Amino acid sequence: MSLGSQLGPPALPLVAPRRSWPATSRSRRAAHHSSCWASRPPRMPLLPGKSAMSNLDIDARYACAKSLALEAAQLGMTYYRQRETLDVEHKGSDRQDVVSIADKRIEDFIRGRLAERFPEDGFLGEESGSAGLKARCVWVIDPIDGTACFVNGLHNWCVSIGLLVDGEPHVGAIADPNHDELFHGCLGRGAYVNETPLRASTATHVCEGLTGAGTFHPRGKEHFIPFLEKLLAEGGMFIRNGSGALMTAYVAAGRLIGYYETELKSWDCLAGLVLVAEAGGLRNDFFRNDGLLRGNPYLVAAPGVYSQLAKLIGPSLDA
């Protein structure tokens, strides 16, 4: 059964017809659309120490994060099939850091939908910046995580939608349309790929699995190459797929035992941090020193190998 038929994404307004995931019946699409954009399910219990707040409905936001990630991913597939015609620009001086018109239009689409549904919420996006960051709920969005893969015809890209509540990662949805996978989770509710629960790896040594690793030129090779050398010396192996959100999701799914990035931005990883926490994994203190806006070195891993990976990385994890 495909991802689309399981979760029933609503039809996209004003975009090309869907071709990536099979369509569901009209009645099921309508029911799913209603649950996301119209009705408001019963409230989740408030976290300890948090006072009641009107219009705060985690269930509704979780449902919409999933549905909107699917819609945005379908829109992304429309652009992906036409990638040879897209305008692609470079960000700053790093020729490897690219952005396409698809990134901008998909982020505009997501931002507009969220503003309609939750006008009181804040927003932080990779392409369009931030607004309302002092709100209790703040959405953190990467419209296409893995743009370099996207524009080069590689299938390692996704849409990432995360939600902070009172400064803590609370909801995450990562849609990978090329593989019919929706990774999603909510604090206290578990994490899933489609409908299958996620659990971090049970590995106890880096030699027992694959470790995701990544960097970018401005960070410098001194924070990356020594780690790879030490990892290999311990019998470990690394991969890089070009999408921080997907590699974080793979840690939550137990496909990777860990993932280290010399520097990551919050829109790349916030949704995935929810998944890792709910799947029993560990992470470093990513939000220190204004990490939400500035980014930071990043490590997520299965509990049995986190300390070993952190030791192999050394001071670079805090640099």
ChimeraX attribute file (.defattr): number of C-alpha atoms within 10 A of each C-alpha:
attribute: neighborCount
match mode: 1-to-1
recipient: residues
	/A:1	7
	/A:2	15
	/A:3	22
	/A:4	22
	/A:5	15
	/A:6	13
	/A:7	18
	/A:8	24
	/A:9	26
	/A:10	22
	/A:11	18
	/A:12	15
	/A:13	9
	/A:14	6
	/A:15	10
	/A:16	13
	/A:17	12
	/A:18	15
	/A:19	11
	/A:20	17
	/A:21	19
	/A:22	16
	/A:23	18
	/A:24	18
	/A:25	10
	/A:26	11
	/A:27	10
	/A:28	17
	/A:29	19
	/A:30	16
	/A:31	13
	/A:32	18
	/A:33	19
	/A:34	13
	/A:35	16
	/A:36	23
	/A:37	19
	/A:38	11
	/A:39	10
	/A:40	16
	/A:41	14
	/A:42	10
	/A:43	12
	/A:44	13
	/A:45	9
	/A:46	13
	/A:47	10
	/A:48	6
	/A:49	6
	/A:50	8
	/A:51	7
	/A:52	10
	/A:53	9
	/A:54	5
	/A:55	11
	/A:56	18
	/A:57	18
	/A:58	23
	/A:59	17
	/A:60	21
	/A:61	25
	/A:62	22
	/A:63	21
	/A:64	22
	/A:65	27
	/A:66	24
	/A:67	24
	/A:68	26
	/A:69	29
	/A:70	31
	/A:71	24
	/A:72	25
	/A:73	27
	/A:74	28
	/A:75	24
	/A:76	26
	/A:77	23
	/A:78	18
	/A:79	22
	/A:80	20
	/A:81	12
	/A:82	11
	/A:83	19
	/A:84	12
	/A:85	10
	/A:86	13
	/A:87	11
	/A:88	17
	/A:89	12
	/A:90	12
	/A:91	11
	/A:92	9
	/A:93	9
	/A:94	11
	/A:95	10
	/A:96	13
	/A:97	15
	/A:98	17
	/A:99	21
	/A:100	19
	/A:101	14
	/A:102	24
	/A:103	24
	/A:104	17
	/A:105	17
	/A:106	22
	/A:107	22
	/A:108	16
	/A:109	16
	/A:110	20
	/A:111	18
	/A:112	13
	/A:113	15
	/A:114	21
	/A:115	13
	/A:116	10
	/A:117	15
	/A:118	17
	/A:119	11
	/A:120	16
	/A:121	22
	/A:122	21
	/A:123	23
	/A:124	23
	/A:125	22
	/A:126	20
	/A:127	17
	/A:128	14
	/A:129	11
	/A:130	15
	/A:131	14
	/A:132	15
	/A:133	15
	/A:134	12
	/A:135	16
	/A:136	16
	/A:137	25
	/A:138	24
	/A:139	29
	/A:140	27
	/A:141	31
	/A:142	29
	/A:143	31
	/A:144	29
	/A:145	26
	/A:146	25
	/A:147	24
	/A:148	20
	/A:149	17
	/A:150	25
	/A:151	24
	/A:152	11
	/A:153	14
	/A:154	15
	/A:155	17
	/A:156	21
	/A:157	29
	/A:158	31
	/A:159	31
	/A:160	34
	/A:161	31
	/A:162	31
	/A:163	29
	/A:164	23
	/A:165	16
	/A:166	13
	/A:167	15
	/A:168	16
	/A:169	23
	/A:170	25
	/A:171	31
	/A:172	32
	/A:173	35
	/A:174	32
	/A:175	31
	/A:176	25
	/A:177	26
	/A:178	16
	/A:179	14
	/A:180	17
	/A:181	19
	/A:182	26
	/A:183	29
	/A:184	31
	/A:185	31
	/A:186	25
	/A:187	18
	/A:188	13
	/A:189	11
	/A:190	18
	/A:191	30
	/A:192	23
	/A:193	22
	/A:194	18
	/A:195	14
	/A:196	10
	/A:197	16
	/A:198	25
	/A:199	23
	/A:200	27
	/A:201	25
	/A:202	16
	/A:203	19
	/A:204	16
	/A:205	18
	/A:206	22
	/A:207	17
	/A:208	16
	/A:209	19
	/A:210	18
	/A:211	26
	/A:212	25
	/A:213	23
	/A:214	20
	/A:215	19
	/A:216	15
	/A:217	11
	/A:218	9
	/A:219	12
	/A:220	11
	/A:221	13
	/A:222	10
	/A:223	20
	/A:224	19
	/A:225	13
	/A:226	14
	/A:227	22
	/A:228	18
	/A:229	13
	/A:230	15
	/A:231	20
	/A:232	13
	/A:233	11
	/A:234	14
	/A:235	12
	/A:236	17
	/A:237	18
	/A:238	18
	/A:239	13
	/A:240	15
	/A:241	16
	/A:242	22
	/A:243	21
	/A:244	29
	/A:245	29
	/A:246	25
	/A:247	27
	/A:248	29
	/A:249	34
	/A:250	26
	/A:251	31
	/A:252	35
	/A:253	25
	/A:254	22
	/A:255	18
	/A:256	25
	/A:257	31
	/A:258	32
	/A:259	27
	/A:260	27
	/A:261	21
	/A:262	24
	/A:263	22
	/A:264	21
	/A:265	20
	/A:266	27
	/A:267	25
	/A:268	28
	/A:269	31
	/A:270	29
	/A:271	34
	/A:272	34
	/A:273	29
	/A:274	30
	/A:275	36
	/A:276	28
	/A:277	25
	/A:278	23
	/A:279	24
	/A:280	19
	/A:281	27
	/A:282	23
	/A:283	18
	/A:284	16
	/A:285	14
	/A:286	24
	/A:287	17
	/A:288	12
	/A:289	11
	/A:290	10
	/A:291	15
	/A:292	17
	/A:293	14
	/A:294	13
	/A:295	19
	/A:296	24
	/A:297	22
	/A:298	25
	/A:299	25
	/A:300	32
	/A:301	32
	/A:302	30
	/A:303	19
	/A:304	18
	/A:305	22
	/A:306	24
	/A:307	15
	/A:308	17
	/A:309	24
	/A:310	19
	/A:311	12
	/A:312	18
	/A:313	22
	/A:314	14
	/A:315	10
	/A:316	17
	/A:317	21
	/A:318	14
	/A:319	10
